[in-house]
Structures are given as structure tokens and as C-alpha cells.
């Protein structure tokens, strides 16, 4: 076989047998091919995704309130006495504070104005006339007129002690009236209060009887020509003044008696009350409140004394002005801080005396 033909058989894969194969080709071992498979990569740990907070949903803003309806008379700071007016820029809300209403004094504003007018009249006319009466009329005459008028009130005192179921005090009042009307020269001299009778005067009236049985004083009033009073005292005092005119008649119904006795009684009371009135005016920041407190506490003390079977007069130790009305003189004054003394400078250390040099 020629070489070209042999080559072609090798190329085209002609079947070969063992007899036709060369010995070297039969001795070749089989070829083993090893394929290395790489190990699988380790699985990465699965991390759960972090939970995030939900995003808040923005709340829509509330609608603005509807505009207020206009009023006929808007309240301003000028409606309050003593309040400073503020400029109205269209956006400022002004709140008007009303005066504090004191229990028992619902007519405080009217009473305070009446008190102010009365005080001006008193300072200009009544006070000077009353003090002139006190300076010019001798004290024995003033005391005699006062005793005479007080003696005429004893019948009303007697009746009210009976109404209060105090027969002992009623009998003492009859004895006092009899002694002063006879020995005391028609009441000009108060003999009954002296030894050996010892019958002091105990003021009483129908207003006290009402208060004794629990009738409240009612609203406080400050009336011109009357002064401080209450509804209960105004009614009770009117009934007391009607006893003699109704029971006796003339001369107690004549203006020739009522006018002079009313004037003398008012001037005498104003002259005796001058010191207390000046204290109420000058020692307290609110003279009206101090005068109201003085009157109400004094009247309550008189009624309390009736329950205690004592004299119908304020007892010692009862304050006639409430503690909240502190007099100006008793108000604590601001204390200026005392400067602390400066720290002393440190003293220089004491120098030791020169030591002699040691000799070797």
C-alpha cells in the first residue's frame, strides 16, 4: 500500500483489525481524563431587612374659627377706673375686669361714691362746725345735752329688752330712767351709773332685737345725712324713733323738738368720733372699706354682747377693722440689703529673726 493511500485511510477512519494494526498501537493504555469540580461556595447569611418606622402622615391644619359677631359697645380698658387704655390695632383682645363684689355690699359702687361726696362735705362743712361746737360749748353742757337725749331713748331700750326676754335688764332700765329723770334733773346728769345705784347705760334698739333673733343685716348702705347703716339697722332705727311720737305725741312730733335735737345729736356724735374718723381716713389705703368694716364689726359685737348677757358694746380685743385692711403705718417697709463686709486682707507672714551663722 502506498503511503498516500495509508494516510487517507487514517484520515477517513477505515476500519482496522487486530491483524492490520501495528503492535505498538495495540499496546497503548487507555487515556483517563480527571475533571476537578470546584466545591460549592458557602451560602451567605440572609439578613432581614430593617423595619423602618412608618412615615407620619401630615395632619391638615384646622380651619380658622369664625369671626366674632360685632357687639354694640365693645369693652375697653377705659371702662375700668384706673386702667390704662391700650391702642386697638384690630387684633388685640381687651378683657374688662369688673370691680370685686364684697359680700354684704352689693351697692359698693354707689356707696363708695356717696361716701366720697359725704367726706368732702364733712371736711368742708360738717367737721369744722362739729369741732367748733366742741371747742365753744363747755364740756359739762355738752355732757348734759348728751345725757338728756340718751335718757329719752330709755323707753325704747326697755321695750327691746322685754322683746329679747331679758326681764332683769328691762327692770334695770326702768330704774335707771326713773332715777335720772328725777334726781338727775330730767336726765341732764347721769346719776344712775354712780354709787350706790351702779346702773350703767346699756344701748339697745329694735335693730339689735332683729339681730338677736338671727335676722341678717342685709346690704350695707352709706346714705347722705345718715352715714353708714344696713337695711336691718335702717328699719330698726326708724321704729325706735317712732316710739315716743306714737306713744306720747307732742312735743316729740313737733319740728321745734325734732330738728334741734337731731342737729345737736349729730354734731355731738361727729365731735366725739373725730379721732376715729381721722384714723380711718389717713391710716388705711381704702377709707371706705375701713369705715364699712368698722361699722359692721362694731354692730356685730353689740349683738354678740346681748347673747353673752353683757353690755351691748364692743368687747375688748375684737378688731373693728378686718385684718386684710392693714394700716399704712403697719405695713412692712422694704428692707434694703445690707452690704456684706469685705473680707479682711491676709496678714503677711511673720518673718523669723535673723539667725546667727553657725560657726564650724
C-alpha positions in Angstrom: 0.0 0.0 0.0 1.4 3.2 -0.9 1.8 5.9 1.6 -0.9 8.3 0.2 -3.4 5.6 0.5 -2.5 4.8 4.1 -2.8 8.3 5.0 -6.2 8.6 3.6 -7.4 5.5 5.5 -6.1 7.1 8.7 -7.9 10.3 8.0 -11.2 8.9 7.0 -11.3 6.2 9.7 -11.2 3.0 7.7 -11.8 0.0 10.0 -8.8 -1.5 11.4 -8.5 -5.0 12.7 -6.0 -6.5 15.1 -4.2 -8.1 12.2 -3.9 -4.9 10.4 -2.9 -2.7 13.4 0.7 -2.4 14.3 1.8 -3.9 17.6 2.6 -0.5 19.1 -0.9 0.7 18.6 -2.3 -2.3 20.4 -0.1 -1.8 23.5 -1.2 1.9 24.3 -3.1 2.2 27.6 -6.4 3.9 27.8 -6.4 7.7 28.5 -8.1 8.7 31.7 -9.3 12.3 32.0 -9.9 13.8 35.5 -12.3 16.8 35.8 -12.0 18.6 39.1 -15.3 20.1 40.2 -14.8 23.1 42.5 -16.5 22.9 45.9 -19.7 24.9 46.2 -19.3 28.4 47.6 -20.6 28.8 51.2 -24.0 30.4 51.4 -24.0 34.0 52.6 -26.3 34.6 55.7 -29.6 36.2 54.8 -30.1 39.5 56.7 -33.7 40.5 57.2 -34.3 44.0 56.0 -34.6 46.6 58.8 -38.1 47.7 59.7 -38.4 51.4 59.3 -41.0 53.5 61.1 -43.9 54.5 59.1 -43.7 58.0 57.8 -46.3 60.1 59.7 -49.0 61.5 57.5 -49.2 65.3 57.9 -52.5 66.4 59.5 -54.2 69.2 57.7 -54.4 72.4 59.7 -57.7 73.1 61.5 -59.8 75.7 59.8 -59.7 79.2 61.5 -62.5 80.0 63.9 -65.4 82.0 62.5 -65.1 85.8 63.2 -66.8 87.0 66.3 -70.1 88.8 65.8 -69.8 92.6 66.4 -71.2 94.0 69.6 -72.8 97.3 70.1 -70.5 98.5 72.8 -67.1 96.8 72.8 -65.5 96.6 76.2 -62.3 98.6 76.5 -59.8 99.1 79.3 -61.1 102.6 79.8 -64.3 101.2 81.3 -62.4 100.1 84.4 -61.4 103.0 86.7 -57.7 103.4 86.9 -57.0 101.1 84.0 -54.7 102.3 81.2 -56.1 102.3 77.7 -54.2 100.3 75.1 -54.1 101.0 71.4 -56.6 99.0 69.3 -54.8 97.5 66.4 -57.7 95.3 65.3 -56.0 92.2 66.7 -55.8 92.9 70.4 -58.4 91.3 72.6 -59.1 93.6 75.6 -60.6 91.9 78.7 -62.5 94.1 81.0 -62.3 93.3 84.7 -65.2 94.2 86.9 -64.8 95.5 90.4 -64.8 92.8 93.1 -68.2 92.5 94.8 -67.8 92.3 98.5 -70.4 90.0 100.3 -72.9 92.2 102.1 -72.2 95.2 99.9 -73.9 94.7 96.5 -74.2 98.5 96.1 -70.5 99.1 96.6 -70.0 101.4 93.7 -73.0 103.7 94.7 -72.0 103.5 98.4 -68.4 104.4 97.6 -69.5 107.5 95.6 -71.8 108.5 98.3 -69.0 108.1 100.9 -66.7 110.2 98.8 -69.2 113.0 98.5 -70.1 112.8 102.2 -66.4 113.1 103.1 -65.9 116.2 101.0 -69.0 117.8 102.6 -67.7 116.7 106.1 -64.2 118.1 105.5 -65.6 121.4 104.2 -68.6 122.0 106.5 -69.8 119.4 109.0 -66.4 118.6 110.5 -65.4 122.2 111.1 -68.8 123.0 112.6 -68.7 120.0 114.9 -65.2 120.9 116.1 -66.3 124.5 116.7 -69.3 123.2 118.7 -66.8 121.1 120.8 -64.4 124.0 121.4 -67.0 126.7 122.1 -69.6 124.7 124.2 -68.3 123.8 127.6 -67.9 120.1 128.3 -70.5 120.0 131.2 -73.2 121.4 128.9 -72.3 119.0 126.1 -72.4 116.1 128.5 -75.7 117.3 129.9 -77.3 117.5 126.5 -76.0 114.1 125.6 -77.4 112.6 128.9 -80.7 114.2 128.3 -81.1 112.7 124.8 -79.9 109.3 126.0 -82.5 109.4 128.8 -85.2 109.9 126.2 -84.1 106.7 124.5 -84.5 104.6 127.6 -88.2 103.6 126.9 -87.1 102.1 123.6 -84.3 100.2 125.4 -86.8 98.9 128.0 -89.2 97.6 125.3 -86.4 95.8 123.4 -85.1 94.1 126.5 -88.6 92.7 127.0 -88.7 91.5 123.4 -85.3 89.8 123.9 -86.8 88.1 127.0 -84.4 89.8 129.4 -86.7 91.0 132.2 -83.8 91.7 134.5 -82.2 94.2 132.1 -85.6 95.7 131.4 -86.2 96.4 135.1 -82.7 97.9 135.5 -83.6 100.2 132.5 -86.8 101.3 134.2 -84.9 102.1 137.4 -82.2 104.0 135.5 -84.8 106.1 133.7 -86.7 106.9 136.9 -83.5 107.9 138.8 -82.1 110.1 136.1 -85.5 111.7 135.3 -85.9 112.8 138.9 -82.6 113.0 140.8 -80.7 113.7 137.6 -82.8 116.8 136.7 -84.7 115.3 133.7 -81.7 113.3 132.6 -79.1 116.1 132.4 -76.9 114.2 135.0 -76.4 110.5 134.7 -76.8 109.7 138.4 -77.9 106.1 137.9 -74.4 105.0 136.8 -72.8 106.2 140.0 -72.7 104.8 143.5 -74.8 103.4 145.1 -77.0 102.6 142.1 -74.4 101.2 139.7 -76.8 101.1 136.7 -74.7 101.8 133.6 -76.3 102.8 130.3 -76.9 99.8 128.0 -77.8 100.9 124.5 -80.4 98.8 122.8 -82.9 99.0 119.9 -85.2 97.2 117.6 -82.3 96.6 115.1 -80.5 94.7 117.9 -83.6 92.7 118.6 -83.8 91.6 115.0 -80.1 90.7 115.0 -80.6 88.9 118.3 -83.1 86.6 116.7 -80.9 85.9 113.7 -82.1 88.5 111.2 -79.1 89.3 108.9 -78.0 92.9 108.5 -78.8 92.9 104.8 -77.0 95.1 102.3 -74.7 97.7 103.6 -75.7 101.3 102.8 -74.0 104.7 103.1 -76.6 107.3 102.9 -76.3 111.1 103.0 -77.3 112.6 106.3 -77.5 109.1 107.8 -74.0 107.7 107.3 -73.1 104.0 107.4 -76.0 101.7 108.1 -77.6 98.5 106.9 -81.2 97.6 105.8 -81.8 96.0 109.2 -80.4 99.0 111.1 -82.3 101.5 109.0 -85.7 99.8 109.7 -84.9 99.2 113.3 -83.7 102.8 113.9 -86.9 104.1 112.3 -89.1 102.0 114.6 -87.2 103.3 117.7 -87.7 106.9 116.6 -91.4 106.3 116.3 -92.0 105.0 119.8 -92.1 108.4 121.6 -94.1 110.3 118.9 -96.6 107.5 118.7 -96.9 106.8 122.5 -96.6 110.4 123.8 -97.2 112.7 120.9 -96.4 116.4 121.5 -93.8 117.7 121.8 -92.0 114.8 120.2 -93.9 115.2 117.0 -93.1 118.9 116.7 -90.3 120.1 114.3 -89.3 122.5 117.1 -88.1 119.4 119.0 -87.0 117.1 116.3 -84.8 119.5 114.3 -82.8 120.9 117.3 -82.3 117.5 118.9 -81.3 116.0 115.6 -78.7 118.7 114.9 -77.3 118.6 118.5 -77.1 114.8 118.4 -75.3 114.8 115.1 -72.8 117.4 116.0 -72.0 115.8 119.3 -71.5 112.4 117.7 -69.3 113.9 115.0 -67.2 115.7 117.5 -66.7 112.6 119.7 -66.0 110.4 116.6 -63.4 112.8 115.1 -60.3 110.9 116.2 -61.5 107.5 114.9 -62.7 109.1 111.6 -59.3 110.7 111.0 -57.6 107.3 111.6 -59.9 105.7 109.1 -59.1 108.4 106.5 -55.3 108.5 106.9 -54.2 105.1 108.2 -55.9 102.9 105.6 -55.4 102.8 101.8 -59.2 102.4 101.3 -61.1 104.6 103.8 -64.5 103.5 102.5 -63.7 99.8 103.1 -62.2 100.6 106.5 -65.3 102.6 107.5 -67.6 99.8 106.3 -65.6 97.2 108.2 -65.5 99.3 111.4 -69.3 99.8 111.3 -70.3 96.2 110.6 -67.9 94.7 113.1 -69.0 97.1 115.8 -72.7 96.3 115.2 -72.0 92.6 115.3 -70.1 93.0 118.5 -73.0 94.7 120.1 -75.4 91.9 119.1 -72.9 89.3 120.3 -72.8 91.0 123.7 -76.5 90.6 124.0 -76.1 86.8 123.6 -73.3 86.9 126.2 -75.6 88.7 128.7 -73.2 91.6 128.8 -73.3 95.2 127.9 -74.3 95.9 124.3 -71.0 97.4 123.4 -67.9 96.1 121.6 -65.9 93.8 123.8 -62.1 94.4 124.3 -60.0 92.5 121.8 -62.5 92.4 119.0 -60.9 94.1 115.9 -63.2 96.7 114.5 -61.4 96.6 111.1 -60.8 93.3 109.3 -57.2 92.1 109.2 -57.0 92.3 105.4 -57.2 96.1 105.8 -53.7 96.7 107.1 -53.0 100.3 108.1 -50.4 102.0 106.1 -48.2 102.7 109.2 -48.2 98.9 110.0 -47.3 97.7 106.5 -43.8 96.2 106.3 -41.4 98.5 104.7 -38.9 97.2 102.1 -35.6 96.4 103.8 -32.5 97.5 101.9 -29.9 94.7 101.7 -27.0 95.2 104.0 -23.7 95.0 102.1 -21.6 92.2 103.4 -18.3 93.4 104.9 -15.3 93.0 102.8 -13.1 90.0 103.7 -10.0 91.1 105.7 -6.8 91.1 103.8 -4.4 88.3 104.8 -1.7 89.4 107.1 1.8 89.0 105.8 3.7 86.0 107.4 5.8 86.9 110.3 9.4 87.0 109.4 11.7 85.0 111.7 14.6 86.9 113.3 17.9 86.6 111.6 19.6 83.5 112.9 23.3 83.8 113.7 25.5 81.9 111.3 26.7 78.6 112.7 30.4 78.5 113.4 32.2 75.5 112.3 
